[in-house]
Structures are given as C-alpha cells and as structure tokens.
Amino acid sequence: MKRIPLSIPHLSGQEIQYVTEALETNWVAPLGPNVEAFEAGIRAYSGAEAALATSSGTAAIHLALATLGVTVGDDVFCQSLTFIASTNPIRYVGARPVLIDSEPDTWNMSPAALRRAMIQAATRGQLPKAVIVVHLYGVVAKIEELAAICEEYDVPLIEDAAESLGSTINGRMTGTFGTFGIYSFNGNKIITTSSGGMLVSSDTGLIERAFYLATQARQPVLHYEHTEVGFNYRMSNVSAGIGRGQLEVIEDRVKARRTIFNRYVRAFDGVEARHYQQEITGSRANRWLTALTVPGGMEQRDQLIQQLQQKNIESRPVWKPMHLQPVYRDVPYITANDMDVSRRLFEEGICLPSASQMTFTEQALVIRSVRQGLIEDVRRNVQL
C-alpha cells in the first residue's frame, strides 16, 4: 500500500527554472539573485519591512536573540508546547528558558500565564530579555493580547511563525507583530527550500545587524577583520531558487490544507471528546497540520498511531512540551492556574496527514482508519 505521509514537499514545477538559472550562472554559493528575489518576495507577501534568508528557522531564532543582545544570565520566556527548535537557541546564547503554558483554544501561549510570569519577574526585578511565541501547526496565537503584554513591560517579542506562513489575523500576517518574526522552509513545511528559514522585522536596522552576525561578523574593511563572534547562517542561492518557485503557489497550498482540515472536521463530527485548535475571530490559519485530541488519553492515542502505521498511514503525537523534556526539566514553568494545559494536549493530541497533494481518496482512507481505530478503542474499554 502506498504510504500516506504527514507532510512532504509539494513542488510547483517552477522551481526548476530558478534552480537552473543558479546552476547555469554558477551562483551556487550563499547570496545571489535568487536570495535577493526570495527575500523581496517574502517582504511583499508578509508585509514585513525587512527580511533575511537564513540556513534554517532555528538559525533565524538564534540570530534574533543575538541581535537583541540576549546573553548569559538573561531569561527568555518561551511557549512550552512547541518543537524544541523554538527553545534551543535560548541556550545557544547562554540564557535561561522560562516556559509558558498554552491556553485550550488555539493551543498556543496563554496570555494569562504570560501575564502571571511577567508579574513574577517584575517582582523579582528580572524581566525577560525576550518572549518567544509560537503559532502552533499554523494556528494563530492570541497574538494581539500577547503583544500588548510584552509592550506593557517593554519586552521584545519574537514570533516563531515557522509553521504559520500564510496565516493571518485581521489581514495581517503572522511574523509581523513582534520585534522579529521567523519562518521555516524545512522540507515538511507548507512551502520549502529543502532547508532554510527567514528572519523578518519592521526595523531595517535590526535586520542589518542580523545580516552582519549571519555573515561571520566581518568588518567592512579590505581584509578579514572580526571584532566579535558571528555565524555562517545565510541561505544558498540554489535553495532560494526553490523558495521562489514555492512562494508563487503559497495561497494554493494554504487553500488545499484548509480544505483537508475542513474534511476532517466534517468526517469526525460524531467522534466523542474531539477537540481542534480554534481560529480566533478575524484569523485564518494555514492549517499546516491538522491536530486534534482523541478520547482515552495517551495509551489510546498511541494505539491509534500504531494502527494507522500498520496501514502505512503516518501520524504522530502533538509535540511533547518542553517542560516535560529531560533536557529542560530544570527550568521554570508557568501556568495560568493549576491546570497543565500543554501536558493534557500532548497526552491526547494526534497530528494527521495534511500534505497539500493528498488526494480525496487517500484522505478518505485516513478518515475510515481513524474512525475504525477509535471504535475499536471504545469496544476495548467497554470489555475492560
């Protein structure tokens, strides 16, 4: 049986033109016409004033923190329910992550938990040097509320929009509400450059500083002069060529993934205790991945994943929160109240195949298999 993947690259056919141009002109190293054009395309699409193409989304977060001067002894607040690439760059610069719980609507950072963390930090006299908010699986966080809290305490906001290119609220693109925004073009994202990322900002001066750090912090003199440590974080001209072809079809990809999500919602209308990430008023999620909770908790969720795997259908649990990861067990974790929302979503959450090229027939098979698996779980529980 042909494997039904979770999310894979979906090429437009135009990528080959830009990649061929790079090869024919020998622009295969970092920088070049494709990089410049791809950055311009992201600026136009996102509405950001400035953009810097990077080797990965993780590199973009690292650059954002380094550009803001975050260093040893500083705290950075970060959403706990996310992929570890959101958090690791905090350790790259020697700072301490402080993890923030999610709220149950969007599954993203809880404004109430963030405010509680800010009050505690202000009382100690140690406000964070930055806050990293994630738009999980392409669903827009309550970003206007979160941004207002950051502004109240004069703390820079970094939007990890790695999964949410194409998601908007009130017509404004995710990634443009903070001091910095980042996008990822990893192979499984809604558009790809094979691997790569983008750092965006409304402050051109900050992007110029980030460019300097991303190119080994070389001083503007004839010889190679360095007064501080930099990085090798620029995107290649070949990868950017793939990105140019992908960007031309971004709206088609968003439409396809939203259609897939809506089919799942209709198909599982009768499934008990299901819960999806909610779109807040005025927002449009790109629905990069369809994620939902299933009844029965982690044991039943894992059994369902194994049953799907036997039918060559890829699925996976929702991200394991950072406060449950052994590598971050020693850092603070702030909730809005005594409920650990992130833990519950992880224990009950599953991501289903959402590739934009998935056919109606393939999705129908996924739907039948999920429903069958859930029915078997119910029968098993009744027998127990």
Secondary structure as UniProt FT lines:
FT   HELIX           15..24
FT   TURN            25..26
FT   HELIX           33..46
FT   STRAND          50..54
FT   HELIX           57..67
FT   TURN            68..69
FT   TURN            72..73
FT   STRAND          75..79
FT   HELIX           84..86
FT   HELIX           88..92
FT   TURN            93..94
FT   STRAND          96..100
FT   TURN            104..106
FT   HELIX           111..124
FT   STRAND          130..134
FT   HELIX           136..138
FT   HELIX           143..152
FT   TURN            153..154
FT   STRAND          157..160
FT   TURN            162..163
FT   TURN            165..166
FT   STRAND          168..169
FT   TURN            170..171
FT   STRAND          172..173
FT   TURN            174..175
FT   STRAND          180..184
FT   TURN            187..188
FT   STRAND          197..201
FT   HELIX           204..214
FT   TURN            216..217
FT   HELIX           237..247
FT   TURN            248..249
FT   HELIX           250..267
FT   TURN            268..270
FT   TURN            272..273
FT   STRAND          275..276
FT   TURN            281..282
FT   STRAND          283..284
FT   STRAND          290..293
FT   TURN            295..296
FT   HELIX           297..310
FT   TURN            311..312
FT   STRAND          316..317
FT   HELIX           322..324
FT   HELIX           326..328
FT   TURN            329..330
FT   STRAND          333..334
FT   HELIX           341..348
FT   STRAND          349..352
FT   TURN            356..357
FT   HELIX           360..383
//
